[in-house]
C-alpha cells in the first residue's frame, strides 16, 4: 500500500511542476510607455560657475618710508577717497618747510630786482637768471609737497580690504603692495563652457543665474567676453555680468548659469528627441532606456544624453527616434528581452500624471 502511494506521488510531480511553470510564465510586469517627443527649437544648458570681483587692486605708497599707521583691517569696507594708511611724514614736512622759506625769500628778492631793472640798475640778463632760479625752486617745492602727499594712502575705489601685508613701524619701498582691495562695485560670473556651447555662442538667446544664497531667482546676465582658446580640458572661459539685482551675492560663491540656445529647425536631426528624465537610467556611467518591441518585449538600448530641455525632459541625440516606444514608469527590475504588460495611458482625470 505504501509503495503504491509513493509511486503515485512521483507520477504527479511533473504535472505540478508544469502547472507552476505555466503560472509563472503568465506573470508579466506592468509598465507605462511613452513615445519620444521631437526636439524643440530651443535647448537649455546648465553649467556651474563662480562669482568673482571685477578686479583686485594692490595698493602701495608712491614714496618710501616707515609706516606710521594702518587704518583698516582685513574684511573692512572702504569708500573711494578714504584714508587707509599713513607713512611717517616728519622728514617730508621739514623738506617742504625749508623750501617754502627759501621760495618766499627768493620771491621778495625777485620783486626788488624788478624795481632795479625798471631803474636800469641791473641788467636784463641778471634778472632773467633770477627768474629762472625762482622757477626751479618753485618746482622743487612742488615736488616736496607731492612727496609729502604721497605719505597718505587713500582708496581709489569703494570695496573691501582683502589683505593687509604690513604692520606699523615697518619700512616699505615705493610701489610695495601694502594693502589689497576687492572692487565689489561690479561682480562677475566666470563659467567654463565646452566646445559644443562655444560653437553655438552666436545662438545664445538668454543667460541667467541662480544661487541658493540670493533672494533673486533667474537673475539675468549679459555676456562680457569669451576666451577664444580652449584650456587643457577643452573648456572655454566665459565672463558674465549681472544685469539684475545681486542681493546676498559675494565674490567666491558658486552659482549655476543657464543658457537658452536657439536651434534652427534645419539643424535638428530627426534622431534628436526628448523623454521624461525618469525614463532614462544609468549603468556604469552610460545612459540607456528600455525600448518596447511590437511583441511587447523590452530591450535595453544605449542612448546619448545631451542635456535637459526647458521643461525638465532629457535631450536624447542618438539611440532612439520618435517612432520608438519607451518604458516611462516601471523600469525597476526589468530584464532584457522580457515581455511586459503595457498599461493604458493615464486618463484626463489623473491629476499630476502620477500613474
Secondary structure, DSSP 8 states (H G I E B T S, - for coil): -HHHHHHHHHHHHHHHHHHHHHHHHT--EEEEEEE-EE--SEEEEEEEEEEEEEEEEEE--SS-EEEEEE---TT-EE-TT-EEEEE--HHHHHHHHHHHHHHHHHHHHHHHHHHHHHTTSS-HHHHHHHHHHHHHHHHHHHHHHHHHHTTEEE-SSSEEEEEE---TT-EE-TT---EEEEEEEEEEEEEEEEHHHHTTGGGEEEEEEE-TT-S-SSEEEEEEEE-SS--TTSEEEEEEEE-S--TT--TT-EEEEEEEEE--GGGS-TT-EEE-GGG-EEETTEEEEEEE-TTSBEEEEE-EEEEE-TTS-EEEEES--TT-EEEEE--TT--TT-BEEEE----TT-GGG--
